[in-house]
Amino acid sequence: MGRLFGTDGARGVANTELTIELAMNIGRAAAMVLTESSGGKHPKILIGKDTRLSSDMLEGALCAGLCSVGADVITLGVVPTPAVAFLVKKYNANAGIMISASHNPYEFNGIKIFSGEGYKLPDALENEIESIVLDNSKPYYTPTGDGIGSVTVSESACEDYISHIIETVPERLDGMKVAIDCSNGSASRTAGELFKRLGADCRMLYDKPDGTNINDNCGSTHLENLQKYVMENDVELGIAFDGDADRCLAVDENGNIVDGDFIMAICAMDLYSKNKLSRNAVVGTVMSNMGFGKFCESSGLKFISTDVGDRYVLEAMRREGYNFGGEQSGHVIFLDYATTGDGELTAAQLLSIVHRRNTKLSYITKLMKQYPQVLLNVRVTPEGKAGFADNKQIQQKISSVEEALGDEGRILVRLSGTEPLVRVMLEGLDKDLITRLANETAELIKSVL
């Protein structure tokens, strides 16, 4: 994890941590790094954004920085993050930039950069950008006259993205009643049109962003209201996206949460049944539920585990030739159709499977048993976060918990890649035991960090 870029781009409170000066310089450095080998006079860079109040401000700063080094900018407006990843290749651009802080509150924002192939940047390129921005390792280009870049507006970005998702769905969803929580974010611009065109009867929730209500008690990190709506209204299931719509979770007809592990199990078995699951393997992370690993084992599938972060899942998929993977949080990657996690693509595939089988989502989820899991987030200081790895008290506590759980559970304690948090996760057969041990561990971390 670098000095600017975490596991999912540069993040911070807009205008204090993620300033317009920083955004402008990230744009300048990114354009230089990503286009030096192309030899083009005016590299083409796409910019998309979510619905945060600060997104317009940061878009302006990025546009200024990019044009100042000679890049031509195409602004896409409010679009999902995976739309930028898809369109950068469709529009033959040199790079794409998404302005979003995903599931974080509205006062935060972030900058994610995609290569011309639609993939998140590898560490080496991010490090080079950081070096230019933070260390002045290379002077910024300063073209004049017709060397300066221009800005144009794309009028077809949402339509092109929606059409792409529709092409991946083998059957229509005619008559299917679905509640869709757009988190007052990017999905507000695309999800309603997408699923209505697929034939679904959509009940749209949290699809009226005002700049400050993104992720506000809604979306994939706040499912309570969606659960309540599904149980109280005549719908078959619910779908929830996060702020930039690169992840999705579901709620079955009984209000039960269907997380990324269940969604991956359902989609993996569907791909496997059609001989479309490359190498009969699924790539997940160390956060994947123990039950998911056992599901793969019993189903004859290979389970590959990576570090937390969809970028690491994707790296393993590309390196080993796998075409399907994802995270418990709802980042699911269908590499045959997309170069990053895509919430709306995932939802479309899941709905298609449920509709095609003419059954209930709760029935399909029975293919996997989920082990009890407790996840606690402990807010820490920057100094505490930096000292986490070397703290002997915490390491000793982790060892003692591992000994207490034995073969019937596990503990995973890790730093967040996007927030000032230490995440404590315990799994096991005994819910009371793992809850007690998780609280003990979290309290210790809180006291020392």
N, C-alpha and C positions, 0 to 999 in steps of 0.2 A: 504494500500500500504506500503510495507516494505522498509527497508533501502537499500537493494540490488535489490529486485525484484519489478517491477512495475506491471501493469495489464497484461503484456505479456512478462515476463522474465526480465533478467538483461540487461540493454542497456547502451551504452556510446560510445564515440569516441575510436576506437581501438588503443591500445598501450599507451594511456594517461589516459583515464578513465576506459576503460575495458582492463586492462593490462594482460600480460601473467601470472603474479603472481596471480592475482585475478582469472583468468580462471582456473588455476591449482588448486587453493584452493577450488573453487566452485565444481570442479570435485571430489576432495578428500572428501569434506563434503557431497556432494550429494550421493556418493557411500556408505558412512558410514550410513547416515540416511535412505536410501532406502533399504538397505540390512541387517540391524541389526536383523530384525525379521526372515529373511530367513534361517539363520544358514549356508549358503553356504560358502565354502572356497573361491571360485572365482565367485562372481556375474558377470553377463553378462550385459554390457552396450553398447547400440548402439549410434553412433554419425553420424549425417548428417550435411550438411552445404549448404549455398547458394554460389553464385559466387563472393562474395567480395574478394578483394585482401588479406584482413586480415583473411579470414576464415581458410586458411591453417595454419597460425601461431597459431590461437586460438585452432584449432584442435590438433596441436602438444602439446600445453600446457595442454589441457584437457586429452589427452591420457597419458601424463606423470603423471598427478595428479591421474588419475583413477588407472593406473597400480601400482603406489606407495603405494596405500592402498589395493592392492590385487585384483582389479577388472580386468576382461578380457574385452577388447574392440573390438567391430566389427565396422569398419568404413564403412559407406554406400556411401561415396562420395557426389557429388552434387545431392540433392533430394529435393522435396518439404517438407515443414514442416509436412503436413498431412501424408506423406509417413513414416516419423519416427514414428508418432503416430500409424499408422497401423502396421508397421513391428515389433514394440517392442512386440506386442502381438503375431503376427504370428511366430516370431523367439524365442518366449518364453524367452525374456530378462527380467531383473529386472528393467530396466529403459532405457529411450531414451533421448538423448540430441540433440537439433538442434541449430546450430550456424547461426544466422541470425538477422538482424535488420529490417526485413520485408520491409516496404515501405520507410524507411529512406535512405538518401544519402550513398554512398559507404564507406565514412570514418567512419561511425558508424557501430557497430556490436552488437550482443547480444547473450544471452544464454537462451534457453527455455528448461525446463526439463519436461519429461513425465514419469508417473509411469508405472509399468509393465502392467497395464490395458489400457495404451494408453491415459490417461487423464492428463491434466495439473495438476500440484501439487496443493493441497489445501494450504491455507494460513498457517496452522499449521506446515506443513512440510517445507515450504519455510522459515518460521520464525526460525525453528530449524537449517536449513542450514546456515542462516544468523548469527545465534548465534555462530556457530562453526567458521565461516570465520571471523567475525568481532570482536567477544568477546572472542575468544579462550576458549569457554565454555567446550570444550572436546578436548583432544589431538588427533592428527591424528594417524591412525594406521601406523605402520612402520614394515610390514612383511619383512622377508629376505628369501633367498634361493628360493624354489619353491612356496613361499607364494606371490611373486611378480606377477602381472598380465601380460598378453600378448596382442598384437594387431594383429588382422587379418582383411583382406579386403573382404567385400561382393561383389561378381560379379553379383549378381542377384537382387539387391535392386530395381532398376528402373523397371525391367521386372515384378517383383512380384507386385509392386504397380500398374503399368499399367493394368495388368491382373485383379487385384481387381476392378478397376474402370469399366473396360469393363463388368464385371459380373453384375454390378448394372444397366446397360442400357438395357431396354427391347427390343428396336428396333435399327437396324443399321441406320446410317445417310447417306446412299448412295446418292451421287449426290449433297449433301448440300454444298454450297459454303460459306466458313467462313474465315474471317480474324482473326488471333490469335496473340495478342501482348503478348509476354513472358516477357516483362520488363527487358530483358537481365539478368534474374534471374534463379531460380530453374526450372521454367517451361520449360526453353530452353532444358532441358535434357529429358523431358517426354511428353510434350503437343503435339508436332508434331506427334510422333509415336502413341500416344493414339488416337487422332482424325482421323488420316489416317487409322488406323486399324478399327475404327468404320465406315469407309466408306466416311467420309467427304472429300471434295476438299478443302484443307487447304492452305491459303496464310499466311505464317509465317512472322511475323514482330518482330524485336528486340529480336532475338533468337541467337545472337552471342556475348555472354559476354566476356569482356576482363579484368575483375577484377575491373574496375573503372566506367563502364557505366550502372551498375544496377540502375534501376529507373530513369535514366537520361532522362528526357523529354519523358518518355514512361511508360507503365504500367497503373494500375488502378487509380493512382493519377494524371496522365497526359494523358488524353484521347484525346487531340486535334488532334494529328496525326492519331490516329485510326479513329476518326470521319471523317477526311478528306479522308483517304484511302477508307473507306466504301462508301462514297458518290461518289468518283471518279472511282471506280472499280466495276466490276460485281460480287458483293458478296451479300449474303442475310443479313448478320449481322456481327458484330465484337465482340470478346471476349478479355478482358484484365485482366491479373493477376498482382499481386504485386510481390515484390522481392522473397518471399518464397512460393508463390502460395497457400497461405491459404485463399485468398479471390479472388473474380472475380467480374467484372462489365461487362455490355454489351452495345453495341451501335446498335440501330435498323437501318434498311435500309435507313432511312432518315438522319442518323447521330445524332439522339437524344440519350441521355444517359439513359440507363435503369439501375438504381441503385439497391442496395440490397433490398429496400422495394418492388420495382416492381418485382424483381426476386422471393422474398419470396411469394408475392401475387400469382404469376403465379404457382409456385410449390405447394403452399398450396392448391390451388383450384384443382390442378391435383391429389394430394394425397387424398383430400376430396372426389373427384369424384370416386375414387377407394376404398373408405373406408379404407385408409391406414394412415389417419391423426389421431394420438392418441388423444383421448378425444376432438376431433374437435377443437384443440387449436394451436396457434402459439405463440412462445416466442420471443419478441423483446426487445428493450431498450428504454430509455427515449429519444433517438435521433431519433427514428422511426418517420416518417412524420405523421402529424395529419390525412392525407388522408389514411394512412395504417390502423389506428385504425377504421376509419369510414368504410373502405372496409371490415374489419373483422366483424364489427357489422352488416352491410347490408347483408353479406354472411352467417350469422349464425355461425360464428367462434368466439371463445374466444381469446382475445388478452391479453397476460401477459407481463408486462413491467418490465425490470430490470435496474440496473445500467449499464453504458457503459462498454463494454468489453465482448468479446465472452466467457470468463471464467464464467462470471456471468449468461449469457444466458444458458450455459451448466449446471451450478449448479442448476438453476431453472428447467430445463428439467429433469435432473436426480432425483431431489427431488420430483417432482410432477408427473412423469411418462409421460412427453410429448416427442414426437419424432422429432419435427421440430421447428427450430428457427434460428435467426440470427440477423445481423446488417445491417443498411443502407450502411455501408462501403463495404459490400460484403462478410463478414464472414457469411457463411450459413452452418448450421449444420443439416445433415441428420443422426440422431442418429441410425437409422436402419443399416447404412452402415459405419459410421465413428464416432470417438470419439472427433473430433475437427472440426473447420471450414476447408473446403476443396474446393479450387477454381476450380480444374479440375473436381472433382465430381459434383460440382454445375453446371459448364458449360455443362457437359455431360447430366445432367438431363434437363436443360433448352433447349438445342439443340434438345433433344429427343422429348420434348413436341411440339416445333415449327414444327419439321419435321413431327411428327405424325399427327398434325392437318392440315398440308399442307396449312399453312397460313403465314402471315408476323408477325414479332415480334411487329411491331407498332400496329397491330390490337389487339393482345393479351393484350398489356399494357393498353388498354382502360378499363379494368375491375377495375382500380383504378384511382381516381383523386388525383393528387399530389398538396398539398398546397405550395404556394411560400415559400421558405426557404432561409435564408441568414446565412452563416457560416463564421466567421472570426477567425483567429488564431492570438493571441497577444503574441509575444515573451517577456518573463519576466526574471528577474534575479532569481537565486536560493533563495535569501532572499525574493524577491517579491512573488515567488511561495509559500514559507512557510507562508507568512503573508496574503495570499489571503482570507482565511476563516474568519479572524477577522477584515478585513478592512471595516469600517462603511460606507465610501463613496461609495464603490462598492455595498454593500448590499442595501443602500438607493436608488442607481440608478436602481438596479434590481427591487425594489419595485415600483418605479415610472413608469418603463416600463410596468410592469404587470398591473398597473392601467390604463395606456394609451391603452393597447391592449384589456382589458376586456375579454369577452368570444370569441373574434374573432382572438385570437392568443396566443402565449406563448413565453417566453424567458427562455433559459437554459444557464447558465454560469458555466463552470466546468474546473478543472485542467486536462491537458493531463496526462495519465498514463505512457507515454513513452518518452515525450519530454518536454523541458522547455517552455511550452505554456499554456496560458489560452484560452479556446475555447468559443466563444460567438455564440450562435445559436438563431435566431428568426424565428418564423413562423407566418403566418397570411394571411388574405384575401387581404390586401392592401400591395402590394410589395413595393411601395414608402415609406410607413410608416415604415415597418419593416427594410428597408434598412437604413433609417435615424436613427432610434433608435439603430440599431446594430452598426453603425459607431460611434455614440455618446458614447455608452457603451465601445466599444473597445478603443477609444481615452482616456477615463477616466482611464481604466485599464492600458494602456500604460504609462500614466503620473504618476500614483501612485505606480506601481509595476516594 
